[in-house]
Amino acid sequence: MVNYRYEFIDRQRVERNVAARFVKWRADFTAETGLSLSISSGVRTAREQRSGYLRYLAGQSGGVKWAKPSESSHCEVGPSGPRALDIRDSGADAGVTVKGSTRWQIAVRLGGKHGFTWGGWGVPDYEGWHFENHAITVGVYQDMPAAPAPVPGIARPAAMLAWRWTGIQRMLKGTGRYAGRIDNDPGVNTVRGLQSFLNAAGYARRAIGAELPVDGALDATTCKAVQQWLTQKWGYAGPIDAAPGTGTKAAWGRAEAANGRAFAAVSRSAGARMPRPPGLFDEDGSASAAWVRQPRRWRRPRPRPGHLTGGPGRVRAPHDTGAPASGRPRHPSLTRRRA
């Protein structure tokens, strides 16, 4: 994840490069109108954005629309980083918060000189206060040391998206954490389900000391939690370093194959569960390592024909007569004479 740097303006967190442009925008607005611009909402963490999104879904956001963390330009994990601001002015009326008003038009004209534009993807017309700046690069600073060159052979967490995910999707669907298709195409919802599983089972807290944001981003913290799971259950013996190499991939392959076998009978409806044979599922809800040695469909062992009867449909005759119990004559080669 990018290490953003922030300034605090009007007690709101603002990305440093966005803040520098806003200060100039505010000065121009004051020079022309005699009023001041202020920020009512700036940068939000994934947890803060998700909390607002859940309130919006529940109808408790006061009519204000909240986007998902991965779709919000306010959010640190948004599609292009935290570059959105909600603004107001010091006038007696709604002013810049009303789209089309005189002061809103002035704010749009002056903000354009500094890279600010009104709106964004999915922003409704009534949100006159929402502006974004896509003319700058966020997360890069002049006093920041140059990023180290990538080390050959060291994989990044996103490399895991190219691995096989079918069995993992079956496990997440079977435990009620994923409702999509089993298509071996890990999108945002698949990764969210995995993050939810890693949080619920305690792997995230053991790996990074905190729970993961369930935002669908396969980042370094999620990779570390996965490596913790693989260490505890699937024979991974390497470091918890968010660098998914061959050891991580091999352990992931064992986990994917076993869970694919265990949850192969999960129905199409989300959250449905198959019967659980004892000893083949662990407390975290996923398959145990015993499934590595199990066939694709678990069946209770059945006695082979003749296993206890001495042959198909035939009961052993008494030892002292040599006569078949059914009364039918036996083949001469099977008849023993008494001495």
ZIKABEL-V829867 format. One record per helix or strand. SS is the DSSP state (~ for helix, > for strand). FROM is the first residue (numbers start at 0). TO is the last residue. If there is no record, write none. Layout:
ss	from	to
SS	FROM	TO
SS	FROM	TO
This chain:
ss	from	to
>	5	8
>	11	14
~	15	32
>	36	40
>	43	43
~	45	56
~	68	70
>	74	74
>	83	88
~	94	96
~	101	111
>	115	117
>	129	132
~	156	161
~	165	173
~	187	199
~	202	207
~	219	232
~	245	261
>	280	280
>	286	286
~	288	292
~	331	333
